[in-house]
């Protein structure tokens, strides 16, 4: 019986834009149909960040097909350095593009010839989304709008697409057309073009996490958050729980935003905090899928 996960890399194209983007799948090839977990990274993140490959292997060892993607406008380039390098693309990103990218990946999973994942290995009737940080907000929205998704789990998720842009910032942003945020890891000044705000306003109904979680998310939900999160306050998790009372809320003590991880991650082991989060998520998904 094989026990080591294999990795399949594949490329995606979208009808919504011209940028190719990549994904990979991990699974233990035993010929048995397995539940599928799609992992979505956060703002300034990417699929091979830090300990995410160890995370993928762990889920595969627990009997899942674990798929993670680079959102198309996250600043990575197909065949590039593996880190943020296309800042123009990063600046042109928006939430609608990201939701559509996840949809493109879900479509691809239904076409084994495209993904390369044998149909005998996947059970797409047991499909879950898992998102970290901004990716957590995205998977809440996608789970509500896509009937193929059966369950959703969030790690340190945002619960509002608008991170608290002030009126003053919005006015300056609109006048200049661009606003820069620093990547604390690389010290790059990352542009955000005003189109992200315009997209938010044009698609408010699709992007309103509060309304959608309250009214339209009728699927099992695990909300997982560290109580020492320095980026997304743990209060956001309690608010999500209040909007969907049947959600499972797990607050991990002494855990920060990246669950003990960093980039690069050189250990062969998952961070202790990430392992704790993974264990809880596996148990939840085994129960609800």
Secondary structure, DSSP 8 states (H G I E B T S, - for coil): ---S-EEEEEEE--TT-S--EEEEEEE--SSS-EEEEEEE--TT--TTSTTHHHHHHHHHHTT-EEEEE--TTSS--TTS-SSS--HHHHHT--HHHHHHHHHHHHHHHT-HHHH---GGGEEEEEEEEEEETHHHHHHHHHHHH-TT--EEEEES--S-SS----HHHHHHHHHHSEEEEE-TTT--EEEEETHHHHHHHHTHHHH-HHHHHHHT--SEEEEEEETT-SSS-THHHHHHHHHSTTSEEEEETT--TTTT--SS---SS--HHHHHHHHHHHHHHHHH-
